[in-house]
Amino acid sequence: LIHFLETVRRSDMSLWKLLATEFPVYVGFVLFGLVCYSFTTDRLLYALRMRLGKAGYRTGLLVIPLVSSIGVYLGRVARFNSWDILTEPRAILHSSQAATQSLRVVKVVAGIWVLLILVHQAYRIVHDGIRARTQIGMRN
């Protein structure tokens, strides 16, 4: 959304033309990212269930999106990169501690956490529905 708003500011096209041409591209990227997140989370949860049982699976249902939402905050707002965990771990720790003292940041991270949980559950519903339909189709 940040990149789309920047495109709107820089462009001389009408808002309607931007919505018709640029917005679908950004929506596609967002949806692709969320599907990749959900697929990866699903595979992690499967591995947790196979190795640790239902308790590991249930814990993963809450911990994976929480860690991901913290990562979104650190990458998008605090502007850290993935390699900074190796090169600047103290800076990340300091930024994380400062962020937890701000109620607004805690609310944003909690909102992203809930959103990621809901996105994964929607993915599971679609995935399980497709699996059930293909299994029914194979029996007929």
QUIDA-V913643 format. One line per field, one symbol per residue. ss: DSSP state (H for helix, E for strand, - for the rest). A space follows every 50 residues. Layout:
# QUIDA-V913643
ss=???
This chain:
# QUIDA-V913643
ss=-HHHHHHHHH----HHHHHHH-HHHHHHHHHHHHHHHHHHHHHHHHHHHH HHHHHHHHHHHHHHHHHHHHHHHHHH-------HHHH-HHHHHHHHHHHH --HHHHHHHHHHHHHHHHHHHHHHHHHHHHHHHHHHHHH-
